[in-house]
């Protein structure tokens, strides 16, 4: 092979086809090397640890990408049959409404026909959104259908369209993406988000799907390998606790531990949402005992939601700067109810508003935020734009959760005691030899604990909850706690599990033939 001095080349230089390929690949490698050396020189004391941490994640990420999840084909076929039956039933209902009530047929999968139905035939005010071409145009996406359902004439159609679309997404997931060895794989992207959380999409081979957003009712399709058992570790209320840690660190010096620590204390009380209820609905007959107060909080407050369910929804939305109008649309509650809740919420947890103001100040004067885990993000949008502000408020707690679960995952990977499978934002699924459960689960829980020392020496760690089972779905129980369904599913780990595996313990004939 002759030496080609690329700095002497011109468009008129005569090269063979092979030599063109050599030049192209040589330049590709050399330019990449020049770029990385220049970028590394720009890393400061904040960016370098983030870069090194991202590199260290390549091991566990590649392991999960390559291994994938085993699919119970028999269970998958059962679920698919049910979904197809439900879609057919709902489609027949939709056609009946459209043909008998309006006098036209409609294909639920055709946006053009749906736009004609709602905006021309029914004459409803078009819901518009900027499309891929940047044009503000009518849409019939999920958000639009939810708004259109407020019209009495459109409500039954919109409800069925939403149900059909949800079922069809699940059908598509189950019908595609399984590799010849009977496993479904994904491709995790370490740099896929601005917060440091992992993103995922189809595998490098073009199969599989994003396994981070699999609906819980679908998870029972994914099962552990023969002789293995699933462990699922979850960071309990990580985002909320991280909000509390930020409030403590930012305000404990100026406002004292009683005010700065009120939200974090509520998180660490063991029942944040009941504690929020007690602050938001002071007129209720609270008993002062955990069991009695929980019973009060579980009473129905609005429609089918209990006080505790409302506190969970509205507290989370309020933390992230949700307005009463927007939150009312998403939670199907009255604007006045949310306004009243937020007034009491901010009075009970005054540092939440102080934190929002602190973020506004950082956006205006710094244009950047660095989390307690040391990850920095620059915000290039206008500092007084609501979209930029909401992203900045959500950044620190969500980014901390991502770094906490990724750090725990890396710690667990380095033990070489388990096989990592899927990371889902604040939880990790892995499998292990089932006869080693009593030693593996405590070890894994310890590895996922990522302690921090906050201002004034306060020790802080997000607790870890563990479940075990042979498929990824949860077990089903009646009100008395008796097991009623999905007997192989994930069950809270309480030191041991006396169940025996019911299905999938052997490789099926079909998987062996593939």
N, C-alpha and C positions, 0 to 999 in steps of 0.2 A: 504494500500500500504506500503510495507516494505521499509526501508531506504537502499539504495545501495551506499556503499562507493566506488566511482569509482577509487580512488587511490590504492585500494587493488585488483582490477580486473586484471586477466591475460587471455591470449588466452585460457587457459584450464578451466577457471571458467565456471561452468554450470549455465546457466540462462534459464528461459523460453523465448518463442518468445516475449511475451509482455514486459518482462523485458529488452530484447535486444533493443526494440523500445524505452523504457524509457531511457535507458543509452544513446542511440544515440541522442535523442532529448535533453536530459539534457546536454550532452557535447557540442552539437551544440550551445545551448543558452549560456552556461558558457564561452566557448572559445570566442564567439563573444563579450561578455561583457568584457573579459580580453583584447581583441584586441582594442576595442574602448577606453577603459581607457588609454591604452598605446599610442594610436594615439592622443588622445586629449591632452595629456601631451606634445606632440611635436609641437603643434600649436603655432606659434609665432604671433607677432602683425600684420603681413601681412596676414597669412593664416587664422587666426581665424575669421576676419570679412567676408571673402569669404565663410567659412564653415557655419557661422550663416545665411548669406544671402541665401545660397542654401537651408538650412532647412526652411526658411521662405517662399520659393517658393512652398512648398509642397501643401499648400492650393489651390492656383489658378491652379496648375498643375492637382491635383486630380479633381477639378471642370471641367476642360476642358476634361480630359480623360473620365469622367463619362457622361457628357452631349452629346458630339458629335454634328454632323451637320445633320439637317433634309434634306432628299433627295426628290426632286421633281421627282417621278418615271416616270411621263408622259414625262417630259423634258429629263430625262435620256434615255428613250426608243427612243426618237426622235434622240438624238445625237448618240446612239449606232447604229441605223439603218444607219445613214449617214457614220459612221466610217466603218462599215462592207461593205457597198457599195464601199467606196473609196479603201479599202484593196483589194476587189475582182477585181476592175478595174485595180489597179496597179499591182496585181499579174498576171493578164492576159497579161499586157504589158511586164512584166518581162519574162514570159514564151515565149512570141513571140520573144523577143530579143535573149534569150538563145537557143531556139529550131531552129529558122530560121537563126539566125546569126552565131551560134557556133555549132549547131547540137547536143545539149544535153539539157535535162530538168534539173531543179534545184529546190530544196525545199528551199525557202528563210529562213526557220526556222532552217535549218541544217547547223551548222558551218562546219562540215566535207565536205559536198557537196560544200559549197562556197569556202573553201580552195582549193578543187580540181579544181573548175572552174577557179579561179584567178591564182593559183600558178602552176598548172599542165597543164590544157588545154590552157589557155591564156599565160602561161609562164612568168608571171609578177614577179618582184623581191619580195620575201616574206617580209611582214611587221611583225616584230617579237616583242614579249613582254614576260616578265617573267610571267608564269602561276601560278596557285595555288600550284603546286608542286615545284615551284622555278626554273623551267626549262625555258630557253629562247627559245620560240617556235613561229611558225607562228600564226597569229591571224587575225580575220575578224571583230574585234569590230568597234565601231563607228569611232574612230580615224584612224584605218587602212583603212576603206572604204573612208574616206575623202582624205587620201593620194592616194589611188588607183584611185580615180576619176580624178586625174591629167592625167591618161592615156586615150587617146581618145577612145580606144576600150572598156574601162571599165566604162567610165563616165555615160552612160545612165543606166547601170545596178546598179551602186553604188547609183545613185540618187534615183532610185526607191526602192532599199533596205532600204536606210535611211528613206524614207518617210513611207514605210510599217512598219518598226520597231517602229517608233514614234507613228503611228496610233494604232498599236497593243498594245502598252503600255497603251494608253488611253482606249482602249477597255477593257483590263484586269481590269483596275481600276474601270470602270463603271459596269462591270459584276459581280464583287466579293465584298465582304466585307461589305454589308449592313446588319445591325442587324434586328431582327424581328419587332422592333418598327419603322422601316423605317428610321433609322439614321445610319450614318457612323461615326465610332470612330477611334481614334488614341491613341497611348500611348507615351506621352512626357517623355523624359529622361533628368532630370536636369543636370546630369553629363555625358552627351552623347558626348561632344566635348571638345577639349583642350582650346577653346576660352571662354567657359562659355555660348555659345549659346545653345539653346535647340536642341535636336535631337528628331525624332519621327519615329515610326514604327507601325506595326499592333497593334491592341488593345490587352489587356491582355486576352481577350476571343478568340484570334486568328482570329478576323475579322478586317475589315478596312484596311487602308494603311497609309503611311506617307502623312499627309495632308499639309505638309509644301512645297511640290514641285508640287502642282496641277497646271497644265497649266491654264492660264487665260481663254482660250476658254472653259474649262470644268467647270469653277466655277459657271456658271449660273445654274447648276444642284442643287446646295446647296442653300436652302431657309430658311428664318426666320420662326419661329413658328407662329401660328395664333395670331394676336394681337400684334406681336413683329416686330421690324425692326432692320436691321443690321446697325452697325456703324463700319467703318474701319479706324483706325488711323495709319498713316505712318510717320516714322521719315525721314524728307526730306534730302537726300544726306548725311546720317549719316556717312558712312565710309569716304567720302571725307572730310567732316567737321572735323572729328576726326583726319585725317592726318594733317589738318591745325592747330588743337589745339596742336598736338605734336610738329610740327615745331615751333610754337610760344613758347611753354614752354622750348624747348631745346635750342633755339638759340636767344631769344630776348635780353639776357644780352650781348652776344658777338657781335651780328650783328645789333641790334637795331630793333625797331618795324616796320620800313618800309620794311626791308628784311624779317624778321622772320614772319611778319603778312601778307605777300603778298598773300599767297595761301588761308589763312583763310578769308582774306578780299574779295577775289574773290568768295569764297563760300557764304559769307554773302551778296554779292552784289545782290543776287536774281537770277542770271543767270551765274553760274560758267562756263558752257560750251561755252557760247558766249565770256566770258572774256578770256577763254583759247584760243579760235580762234583768238582773237585780238593779243595775244602774239605770237602765232605760225605762223600766216599768216599776217605778218605786211604789206605786199604789197597790201592787199585788201583795197578798198576805204571806210574805216570805217567812219561813220557819227558823232560819238560822242554822239548819242542819243540812249536810250535803244531800241526803236522800230526800228530805222533805222539799228542799228548794228545787231539786231536779224534777220532782213530781209537779210542782207548780209551773216550772218552765215548759214542761211537756204538754200543758193544756193548750187547746186550740185557740189561736189569737186572731187569725185572718184567713178566711176560706178554709183550706185544709192544712195550713201551716201553723205549727205550734209557736209559742213565744221563742223557744230555743232555736227552731229552724229559721225564724225571721232574724234572730240575733246573728246567726251564722252567716246568712246571705247578706244582710244589710251591714254588718260589721266589716266583713271583707270588702264590700264595695266602697264603704265610707273610708276605710284605710287607704284605698287607692284613688281617692279624690272623685268618687262617683257622685254625680249630681242627683237630686231627688227625681227629676224628670227621667233621666236615663235609666236609673235604677228601677223606677216604677215600670218602665217598659220591659225590662229584662226579668223582673221578679213577679210581674203581674199583680203588683200591689198599688195602693193609692198613693199619689204624690204627697198628700197631706200626712199620711202615716209615716212616710220616710222622713219628711221634714221634722216631724215631732221626734222621731227616733234619733236623728242626727243631732238635734239640739241637746238631748239628754246624753247621748253618747259622748259628745265633745265636752260636756260638763263633767262627766264621769272620768274621761280619759283626756284631760286637757293637752297632754303632750302630743297627741295625734295631730291637732291643728298646728301646734308649734313646729312639729316636724315638717308639715306641708310648707309652712312659711320658710323654714330653713332651706328646703330644697329650692324654693323660688329664688332665694338669695344666692345659692350656689350656682344656679343656672344663669342668673343675671351677671354675676361678677366673676365666676370662674369658668362656666361653660363645661364643667366636668364634675363627676362624682366618683369617689373611691370608697368601696365598701369596707366593712370591718374585716373581710377576708383578703383585702389588698388588691381587689380587681378594680381597675379604673375604666371609665367610659366617658368619652367626649360627646356632647350633645350639640349638633350643628343647627338645629332648628331655632326659630325665634323663641327667646326665653319666656315671652308672655303668651305664647300660643298654647292653648289647652292640650293639644295632642302631645306636644313636647313635654309639657309639665306632667301629664299623667304618666308618660313613659319614664320620666326621671324619678317620679315618686315610686313607681313599681320596681325600678331597676335594682336598688340596693337589696331589699328583702328577697326578691326572686333570684338575683344573682348569688346571694349568700347561700340560698337553698341549693342552687346548682353546684356551687363549689363544695358545700358540705357533703352532698351525696356522691359527688365525683371523688372527693378525698377519701370518703369511706370505701367506695368501690375500689379505689387503687390500693388501699390498705388490705382489703379482703383479697384482691387479686394476688398480692405479694405473699400471702400465706400459702398459696398453691394447694389449699384444702378443698376448694369448691370449684364448680364450673359456672362461670358467669353466663347469663342468658340475655336479659333485657334490663335496661335502666329506663325508668319512667319518671323523669323529673325529680320526684322526691322519694322514690323507692327503687329497690333493686331486686330482681328475680334471679335466683341461681339454683343449681341442683347439686346434690351431694349423696354419697352412699348412705342409704336409709338406715343402715345399722350403726351409723356414727352420729345420729341426730343429737344425742344428749351432750356430745362434746362440740359438735360443729356449730349449733345455733348460738350458744352463749359466746363462743369465739367470734362469730360473725357480728353479733350485736355489739360487742365491744369494739370491733374494728370500725363500725359505722358511727361511733361516737366521736365527734370532732369538737373538742373543748376549746373555748376562747376565754380569755381574761378581759373583762370589760373595765371601764373606768372605776376607780376606787377599789380595784382588786376583786370585783364581783365575778365569781366563776359562772360560766354559762355554757350549756350544752343542750342541743336538741335531743330529746329522748327518742329511743328506737322501739318500734312495735314489730313483733315477729309473728308470722303465720307459716304453717307447714301444710303440705298436701301433695297429691300426685297430679292434679291438674291446676291450671292457673285461675280457675273460677273460685268463687267463695262457696262454702257449704251453705245449705238452706236450713232454717230452723223455724219452728212454730213459736208462739208467744211464750210457751213454757220452756223454751230452749232445747226442745227435742229435735234431733236431726231428721229432716224430712226430704232432703234432696241433695243431689250432687255430693254423694258420700265421699268421693275422692278429692273434693275441693279443698281450698285453703281454709285452715281453722287456726284461730289464735293459739299460739304456743304457750303452754303453761308449765313447762318443765319436762313434759313428755306427751306422747300421742299414742294411744292404745289401738287406734284403728289399723285395719289391714287393707291393702290395696285391692280394689274390686275389679278394675279393668286396665288393660294396657301394660300388664306386667311382662308380657312376652311380645316379641316382634311378630307382627302379623305376616301371613303368607304373602299378601300383596306387597308389603314393604320389602320383603326379601327378594321378590321377583323384579323390583324396579332397578 
